[in-house]
Amino acid sequence: MNRRQTLASLGALALAGCATAPPAAPAGLVAGQQKSWTREGLGLGRMWVSLPSGYGEQRERWPLVVFLHGSGERGRDLEIVLRNGPPMLAAKGLAYPFVLVSPQLDEDRRWEPEELHALRQALQTHFYVDPDRCLATGLSLGGHGVWDWACAYPNDLAAIAPVCGHGDPARVAAMRGVPVRAYHGDADTVVSIELQRACVDALRAAGGSASFTVYPGVGHGSWVPAYEDAGLVPWLLAQRRHTA
C-alpha cells in the first residue's frame, strides 16, 4: 500500500470513528450533574435530567429511568420535585449509572399514559439511551402513574418500581411481560397497602413477575426506605424489555 492509499485508509477509519461516536449531552446539560431541562411542545416538557458521568464518552447506550413524583410536587416550581426520591438523592450527590429524568405535572393534574408514552419517544430522540432499558419508578400519585403507564403501553418499559401506589388489578394482565418491584408501608392510611397488593397478586396470577416489599409500621412515607434499598438500582440495571 502506497502513502496515498495509507492516508486514504486512515481518513476513512477516522470518519467511521466519528460516525459511531456517542452524541454529546443536549445544550445546557452536563455529564455527572442534574440540571433542569425543558422541551417545548411536549405535555410533560418541564423536568430535571441527571446525566451519568461518562455520558457522551461510552459507545454503549445508557439505561433510562423516569421518576414520577407524588401529588405534593405538582405545580410550576421545579425545585419542589427535588423533595423526594431519586431526584432528591441525585441533588445530594448520589451518582446514578443511568439517565434519570424527573418531569413535573401542573397543579391538579394526573400522570396520563399517553403523555408518558410521548415523553419516552422524545427522550429517545434527545438522549443516547437504550430503548430496551427504559424503566419507570414513582411514589404515591407517581406510583399510580407507573402502573397505569405499564398497563397502557407495556412495550414502553423494561420494568417498573412503584412505591405506595397502585393500578387497576383488572388491567395488569396486559403488562405481564413487565417485571415489578413494588414497595409499601403496612401502616399507610393514604393509599391502602391492599390496593397495591391486589395488583401484585393479579400480575402474578397472569403469569407476570412481581416482588412486594412491605415495611412494617411505616405509613405513607415508604419512599424513604424504598429508595434507600441497596438492591433497587442493581435490579433496575438488570432488566431488559421483552416486547410482545
C-alpha positions, -999 to 999 in steps of 0.1 A, spaced: 0 0 0 15 34 -10 14 65 11 -17 80 -6 -36 47 -1 -25 46 35 -37 82 42 -70 75 25 -75 44 46 -67 63 78 -91 91 68 -118 65 62 -112 50 96 -113 84 112 -146 93 96 -160 59 106 -150 66 142 -167 100 141 -198 85 127 -201 60 155 -191 83 184 -218 88 210 -235 122 209 -228 149 234 -253 160 260 -281 184 248 -273 220 253 -274 231 289 -269 196 304 -236 183 318 -224 148 323 -223 139 360 -248 166 370 -285 171 374 -300 201 357 -334 214 347 -344 209 311 -374 219 290 -389 205 258 -412 229 241 -444 214 225 -444 184 249 -471 179 275 -446 169 301 -419 194 290 -405 206 323 -381 182 341 -349 175 359 -323 155 340 -294 138 357 -268 125 333 -242 99 344 -205 106 345 -192 94 311 -222 104 292 -210 113 257 -180 91 260 -190 55 261 -204 39 230 -229 17 247 -263 34 252 -274 42 287 -304 29 306 -332 55 311 -351 58 344 -382 80 345 -392 91 380 -428 103 386 -434 124 417 -464 125 441 -493 149 443 -475 173 466 -448 181 440 -472 193 413 -471 229 402 -448 253 383 -419 254 407 -395 227 395 -375 229 427 -402 210 447 -396 179 426 -363 176 445 -381 170 478 -382 132 475 -370 101 457 -342 98 431 -340 135 421 -335 144 457 -308 119 461 -291 130 429 -292 166 441 -274 155 472 -246 139 451 -257 103 445 -243 93 412 -267 71 393 -254 49 365 -283 58 342 -300 88 327 -326 99 353 -355 121 341 -379 136 366 -408 155 349 -433 177 367 -470 178 365 -490 210 366 -513 216 396 -543 192 399 -532 170 370 -525 133 370 -500 112 351 -515 103 318 -501 72 300 -504 89 266 -482 118 277 -457 94 293 -456 74 261 -449 107 241 -423 117 267 -404 84 263 -403 89 225 -390 124 229 -363 113 253 -351 86 229 -347 113 203 -327 137 225 -307 113 247 -283 85 240 -304 58 257 -312 22 252 -349 17 241 -348 -18 256 -337 -4 291 -364 22 297 -376 19 333 -401 38 355 -405 44 392 -427 67 412 -442 74 446 -478 78 456 -495 95 427 -464 86 407 -468 50 418 -503 51 403 -487 66 372 -462 39 366 -488 11 370 -511 29 345 -483 35 321 -472 -1 321 -508 -13 316 -515 10 287 -481 8 269 -463 -24 282 -438 -23 253 -425 11 265 -410 -3 297 -384 -29 307 -397 -28 343 -413 -6 370 -408 1 407 -439 17 421 -439 29 457 -471 33 477 -492 35 446 -515 11 427 -531 4 394 -562 -15 382 -559 -52 390 -584 -59 362 -559 -45 337 -525 -57 348 -526 -89 327 -517 -66 298 -483 -59 314 -474 -95 323 -441 -91 305 -431 -61 326 -414 -71 359 -424 -52 390 -405 -44 422 -432 -28 444 -429 -11 479 -455 -2 505 -458 6 542 -484 -16 560 -495 14 581 -502 36 551 -536 54 557 -534 75 525 -530 47 499 -541 13 514 -515 -14 510 -542 -37 499 -547 -17 467 -512 -24 456 -512 -59 469 -542 -66 447 -522 -55 416 -492 -76 426 -514 -107 431 -532 -102 399 -500 -98 379 -486 -129 394 -518 -148 386 -515 -136 350 -480 -151 347 -461 -119 355 -432 -113 378 -436 -91 408 -419 -87 442 -436 -68 470 -415 -52 498 -437 -44 529 -423 -21 556 -440 -29 590 -452 1 609 -444 25 581 -470 49 568 -473 68 535 -436 78 535 -424 43 524 -405 60 496 -377 69 521 -367 32 528 -377 22 493 -352 45 475 -325 35 501 -330 -1 491 -295 -12 481 -310 -38 457 -331 -14 437 -306 1 413 -289 -33 405 -324 -47 398 -332 -19 375 -300 -22 356 -305 -59 351 -339 -55 333 -344 -57 296 -376 -51 276 -395 -81 263 -417 -67 235 -450 -85 227 
